[in-house]
Amino acid sequence: MKITPAVEALSVLSGRDDYEAALARLRELSRAYYGEGDSPVDDAAYDRLRLAVLAWEQAHPDEAAPESPTGLVGDGAAPAGDIAHTTRLLSLDNVFDPAGLLAWGASLQRRLGRAPAGGFAVEPKMDGAAVAARYRAGRLEQIITRGDGAHGEDVSHVIGTVEGLPERLPVPATFEVRGEVLFTQAQFETANEVRAAHGAQVFANPRNGTAGTLRAKDRPYRLAMTFWAYGAVELDGVAFVPAGATHAEALAAVAEAGVRTTADTPAGLHVVATLAEAQQKVEETAAMRAALPFGIDGVVVKANDAAEQAAAGSGSRFPYWAIAYKLPAVERQTVLKDVVWDVGRTGVLAPTAILEPVDIDGSTVTRATLHNPADIRRRDLHLGDTVTVYKAGDIIPRVQAPVTALRPAGAREVPLPTACPHCAGEINKDQERWRCAKGTACALPALIEYAAGRDMLDIDGLGRTYVNALIEAGAVTDVADLFTLTEDQLTAASGSAKRGAKLAEQIGAAKSRPLSRVFCALGVLGTGRSMSRRIAAHFGSMDAIRQADAALMQEVEGIGGEKAPVIVEQVAALAPVIDKLAAAGVNMQEPQEAQPAGDGPLANATVVVTGRMSGPLADLGRSEMNALIERAGGKAGSSVNSRTAYLVSAPSAAGKPSSKALKAAELGVTVLTPEAFADLVADYLG
């Protein structure tokens, strides 16, 4: 994991004039960042500016402006409102690297006069908006923003729209719970769809959207958000958390009362004895960041003991007993220069954003994914826009929304294609994902190369060059034509009689592949190797697949009401190709396993595979591993959860565990090396 050192996170101010200019800019951005949620800069840029101002003030304490926002909650710009907080609701100070965490630990030790004895609580720092929610006799009566820490705004109009903050609790408890309201990624996408449907500008990012939604009272629609508690205080003099309860115990009481807490997140709440262990938890949380259903911008480390918290005390802006360990930005702003279009193997038109280079999560990003033409219009994207781009882990970056306040004069809407960018033919616009009217025929080279791949027909050596030559010669117009090719045609395409003979041999062998591979080679929309195996195993023969209607197709595990009719329609459209395959002698049956359901060493167990395999499994791809799992009686999973029985994980070259391995350790899932797993399923490797 790459952590940006503090010294790299700020710009250096060279003098008083630079300081005053930066201070004015900080005030301006603070009002947007903490106010209406329409900041024209991303978090990383805001942090750099704030740290630069703070560094100058620390170096020149006698010249620091008395009204500087750096010492105020919300940088002094969050709307304060007129509701007094029960106790001050403060911000957190930040560190950016292990050295910063150790420095905070040393500061805490100085304040206590000894090393902390109660350990440290480590939890994710949610990227949303802090609120206080007041329950009286089990009923949610009021939600208040953080404001200036002393007073906040009443946003009780959102009661009933925030998951994790039930309107009524199962117990008649009276207390004030504190935490973060945010949009999950799914809620964010839905919110933007709703806003676009009402003619409103889409949110630039989930954090800005949350801030704006909390304060909006007159919208003709309501948007669902989510809450995670990170603390609780006494309300109306009614005792709630037992005296002397630790932070972890306080959150357990909140959860028992029925309110969702940070301990319930996939990242969880962890209590550790040392800062070294806390640093390890920070890195583990960072590793799983991409898989979280919501955004985090850091990890919070707190003294777990209540007495030690009280002894350490608080300043005007933040408590001294807690620190936010900020993670590298996964969301940045850059300029949308162009949008290019490609055609996938199924004929779908795929747009890609071309960006001004920007560093996100340790890598330089120049391209990002866009969904489809309808989504481009919903997001109101213009060439030249400053756009918010999101990237986490190995996930392909995506464009979230434009910052319309920064739109340059003359910016024009992203042009949508009027003809297929590959063949210049007509476009089918019946669905949001536009397709070439020719379907798979448009992207025939990609489809044929895909069908010949190792996980499908496994025609070794039939790469793009030879495929293009066969198509240009008119010898191949669909997948079935591969099986009627002569050795002379293959020799002409490959330029070698030896290669032609080898390809003919490979194609002959491909005729006996299992039905699941043949079906996968057809490139049916909504299917891949795993789904093709399920379909083939369920129906047993191509004839049975062709006779299935949408209701029967839905009986296959993983096929829902939306996908089933699409698959049925695709199979019907491929009837001529399937007939040609059968006429060429290609196998149309799926081998039936003699083993009864539930038998085998993996009987009914869910197994997840991650990393490159080694030992006896070194030659197996992901699809072949999934097939092996199913032969041995198990079920292949894609993510580690409480139902996972085994994680097959190859150690990384860097020696650091993967996010899936960390999740498995947290859940107590058995982790096997590829060699150990091979021993377990040795009887099924053939």
Secondary structure in CASP SS format (residue, H / E / C, confidence):
PFRMAT SS
TARGET T0000
AUTHOR 0000-0000-0000
METHOD secondary structure of the structure
MODEL  1
M C 1.00
K C 1.00
I C 1.00
T C 1.00
P C 1.00
A H 1.00
V H 1.00
E H 1.00
A C 1.00
L C 1.00
S C 1.00
V C 1.00
L C 1.00
S C 1.00
G C 1.00
R H 1.00
D H 1.00
D H 1.00
Y H 1.00
E H 1.00
A H 1.00
A H 1.00
L H 1.00
A H 1.00
R H 1.00
L H 1.00
R H 1.00
E H 1.00
L H 1.00
S H 1.00
R H 1.00
A H 1.00
Y H 1.00
Y H 1.00
G H 1.00
E H 1.00
G C 1.00
D C 1.00
S C 1.00
P C 1.00
V C 1.00
D C 1.00
D H 1.00
A H 1.00
A H 1.00
Y H 1.00
D H 1.00
R H 1.00
L H 1.00
R H 1.00
L H 1.00
A H 1.00
V H 1.00
L H 1.00
A H 1.00
W H 1.00
E H 1.00
Q H 1.00
A H 1.00
H C 1.00
P H 1.00
D H 1.00
E H 1.00
A C 1.00
A C 1.00
P C 1.00
E C 1.00
S C 1.00
P H 1.00
T H 1.00
G H 1.00
L C 1.00
V H 1.00
G H 1.00
D H 1.00
G H 1.00
A C 1.00
A C 1.00
P C 1.00
A C 1.00
G C 1.00
D C 1.00
I E 1.00
A E 1.00
H C 1.00
T C 1.00
T C 1.00
R C 1.00
L C 1.00
L C 1.00
S C 1.00
L C 1.00
D C 1.00
N E 1.00
V E 1.00
F C 1.00
D C 1.00
P H 1.00
A H 1.00
G H 1.00
L H 1.00
L H 1.00
A H 1.00
W H 1.00
G H 1.00
A H 1.00
S H 1.00
L H 1.00
Q H 1.00
R H 1.00
R H 1.00
L H 1.00
G C 1.00
R C 1.00
A C 1.00
P C 1.00
A C 1.00
G C 1.00
G C 1.00
F E 1.00
A E 1.00
V E 1.00
E E 1.00
P E 1.00
K E 1.00
M E 1.00
D C 1.00
G C 1.00
A E 1.00
A E 1.00
V E 1.00
A E 1.00
A E 1.00
R E 1.00
Y E 1.00
R E 1.00
A C 1.00
G C 1.00
R E 1.00
L E 1.00
E E 1.00
Q E 1.00
I E 1.00
I E 1.00
T E 1.00
R C 1.00
G C 1.00
D C 1.00
G C 1.00
A C 1.00
H E 1.00
G E 1.00
E C 1.00
D E 1.00
V C 1.00
S H 1.00
H H 1.00
V H 1.00
I C 1.00
G C 1.00
T C 1.00
V E 1.00
E E 1.00
G C 1.00
L C 1.00
P C 1.00
E C 1.00
R E 1.00
L C 1.00
P C 1.00
V C 1.00
P C 1.00
A C 1.00
T C 1.00
F E 1.00
E E 1.00
V E 1.00
R E 1.00
G E 1.00
E E 1.00
V E 1.00
L E 1.00
F C 1.00
T C 1.00
Q H 1.00
A H 1.00
Q H 1.00
F H 1.00
E H 1.00
T H 1.00
A H 1.00
N H 1.00
E H 1.00
V H 1.00
R H 1.00
A H 1.00
A H 1.00
H C 1.00
G C 1.00
A C 1.00
Q C 1.00
V C 1.00
F C 1.00
A C 1.00
N C 1.00
P H 1.00
R H 1.00
N H 1.00
G H 1.00
T H 1.00
A H 1.00
G H 1.00
T H 1.00
L H 1.00
R H 1.00
A C 1.00
K C 1.00
D C 1.00
R C 1.00
P C 1.00
Y C 1.00
R C 1.00
L C 1.00
A C 1.00
M E 1.00
T E 1.00
F E 1.00
W E 1.00
A E 1.00
Y E 1.00
G E 1.00
A E 1.00
V E 1.00
E C 1.00
L E 1.00
D C 1.00
G C 1.00
V E 1.00
A C 1.00
F C 1.00
V C 1.00
P C 1.00
A C 1.00
G C 1.00
A C 1.00
T C 1.00
H H 1.00
A H 1.00
E H 1.00
A H 1.00
L H 1.00
A H 1.00
A H 1.00
V H 1.00
A H 1.00
E H 1.00
A H 1.00
G C 1.00
V C 1.00
R C 1.00
T E 1.00
T H 1.00
A H 1.00
D H 1.00
T C 1.00
P C 1.00
A C 1.00
G C 1.00
L C 1.00
H E 1.00
V E 1.00
V E 1.00
A C 1.00
T C 1.00
L H 1.00
A H 1.00
E H 1.00
A H 1.00
Q H 1.00
Q H 1.00
K H 1.00
V H 1.00
E H 1.00
E H 1.00
T H 1.00
A H 1.00
A H 1.00
M C 1.00
R H 1.00
A H 1.00
A H 1.00
L C 1.00
P C 1.00
F C 1.00
G C 1.00
I E 1.00
D E 1.00
G E 1.00
V E 1.00
V E 1.00
V E 1.00
K E 1.00
A E 1.00
N C 1.00
D C 1.00
A H 1.00
A H 1.00
E H 1.00
Q H 1.00
A H 1.00
A H 1.00
A H 1.00
G C 1.00
S E 1.00
G C 1.00
S C 1.00
R C 1.00
F C 1.00
P E 1.00
Y C 1.00
W C 1.00
A E 1.00
I E 1.00
A E 1.00
Y E 1.00
K E 1.00
L C 1.00
P C 1.00
A C 1.00
V C 1.00
E E 1.00
R E 1.00
Q E 1.00
T E 1.00
V E 1.00
L E 1.00
K E 1.00
D E 1.00
V E 1.00
V E 1.00
W E 1.00
D E 1.00
V E 1.00
G C 1.00
R C 1.00
T C 1.00
G C 1.00
V E 1.00
L E 1.00
A E 1.00
P E 1.00
T E 1.00
A E 1.00
I E 1.00
L E 1.00
E E 1.00
P E 1.00
V E 1.00
D E 1.00
I E 1.00
D C 1.00
G C 1.00
S E 1.00
T E 1.00
V E 1.00
T E 1.00
R E 1.00
A E 1.00
T E 1.00
L C 1.00
H C 1.00
N C 1.00
P H 1.00
A H 1.00
D H 1.00
I H 1.00
R H 1.00
R H 1.00
R C 1.00
D C 1.00
L C 1.00
H E 1.00
L E 1.00
G C 1.00
D C 1.00
T E 1.00
V E 1.00
T E 1.00
V E 1.00
Y E 1.00
K C 1.00
A C 1.00
G C 1.00
D C 1.00
I C 1.00
I C 1.00
P C 1.00
R E 1.00
V E 1.00
Q E 1.00
A E 1.00
P E 1.00
V C 1.00
T H 1.00
A H 1.00
L H 1.00
R C 1.00
P C 1.00
A C 1.00
G C 1.00
A C 1.00
R E 1.00
E E 1.00
V C 1.00
P C 1.00
L C 1.00
P C 1.00
T C 1.00
A C 1.00
C C 1.00
P C 1.00
H C 1.00
C C 1.00
A C 1.00
G C 1.00
E C 1.00
I E 1.00
N E 1.00
K C 1.00
D C 1.00
Q C 1.00
E C 1.00
R C 1.00
W C 1.00
R E 1.00
C E 1.00
A C 1.00
K C 1.00
G H 1.00
T H 1.00
A H 1.00
C C 1.00
A C 1.00
L H 1.00
P H 1.00
A H 1.00
L H 1.00
I H 1.00
E H 1.00
Y H 1.00
A H 1.00
A C 1.00
G C 1.00
R C 1.00
D C 1.00
M C 1.00
L C 1.00
D C 1.00
I C 1.00
D C 1.00
G C 1.00
L C 1.00
G C 1.00
R H 1.00
T H 1.00
Y H 1.00
V H 1.00
N H 1.00
A H 1.00
L H 1.00
I H 1.00
E H 1.00
A C 1.00
G C 1.00
A C 1.00
V C 1.00
T C 1.00
D C 1.00
V H 1.00
A H 1.00
D H 1.00
L H 1.00
F H 1.00
T H 1.00
L C 1.00
T C 1.00
E H 1.00
D H 1.00
Q H 1.00
L H 1.00
T H 1.00
A H 1.00
A H 1.00
S H 1.00
G C 1.00
S C 1.00
A H 1.00
K H 1.00
R H 1.00
G H 1.00
A H 1.00
K H 1.00
L H 1.00
A H 1.00
E H 1.00
Q H 1.00
I H 1.00
G H 1.00
A H 1.00
A H 1.00
K C 1.00
S C 1.00
R C 1.00
P C 1.00
L H 1.00
S H 1.00
R H 1.00
V H 1.00
F H 1.00
C H 1.00
A H 1.00
L C 1.00
G C 1.00
V C 1.00
L C 1.00
G C 1.00
T C 1.00
G C 1.00
R H 1.00
S H 1.00
M H 1.00
S H 1.00
R H 1.00
R H 1.00
I H 1.00
A H 1.00
A H 1.00
H H 1.00
F H 1.00
G C 1.00
S E 1.00
M H 1.00
D H 1.00
A H 1.00
I H 1.00
R H 1.00
Q H 1.00
A C 1.00
D C 1.00
A H 1.00
A H 1.00
L H 1.00
M H 1.00
Q C 1.00
E C 1.00
V C 1.00
E C 1.00
G C 1.00
I C 1.00
G C 1.00
G C 1.00
E C 1.00
K H 1.00
A H 1.00
P H 1.00
V H 1.00
I H 1.00
V H 1.00
E H 1.00
Q H 1.00
V H 1.00
A H 1.00
A H 1.00
L C 1.00
A H 1.00
P H 1.00
V H 1.00
I H 1.00
D H 1.00
K H 1.00
L H 1.00
A H 1.00
A H 1.00
A C 1.00
G C 1.00
V C 1.00
N C 1.00
M C 1.00
Q E 1.00
E C 1.00
P C 1.00
Q C 1.00
E C 1.00
A C 1.00
Q C 1.00
P C 1.00
A C 1.00
G C 1.00
D C 1.00
G C 1.00
P C 1.00
L C 1.00
A C 1.00
N C 1.00
A C 1.00
T E 1.00
V E 1.00
V E 1.00
V E 1.00
T E 1.00
G C 1.00
R C 1.00
M C 1.00
S C 1.00
G H 1.00
P H 1.00
L H 1.00
A C 1.00
D C 1.00
L C 1.00
G C 1.00
R H 1.00
S H 1.00
E H 1.00
M H 1.00
N H 1.00
A H 1.00
L H 1.00
I H 1.00
E H 1.00
R H 1.00
A C 1.00
G C 1.00
G C 1.00
K E 1.00
A E 1.00
G E 1.00
S C 1.00
S C 1.00
V C 1.00
N C 1.00
S C 1.00
R C 1.00
T E 1.00
A E 1.00
Y E 1.00
L E 1.00
V E 1.00
S E 1.00
A C 1.00
P C 1.00
S C 1.00
A C 1.00
A C 1.00
G C 1.00
K C 1.00
P C 1.00
S C 1.00
S H 1.00
K H 1.00
A H 1.00
L H 1.00
K H 1.00
A H 1.00
A H 1.00
E H 1.00
L H 1.00
G C 1.00
V C 1.00
T E 1.00
V E 1.00
L E 1.00
T C 1.00
P H 1.00
E H 1.00
A H 1.00
F H 1.00
A H 1.00
D H 1.00
L H 1.00
V C 1.00
A H 1.00
D H 1.00
Y H 1.00
L C 1.00
G C 1.00
END
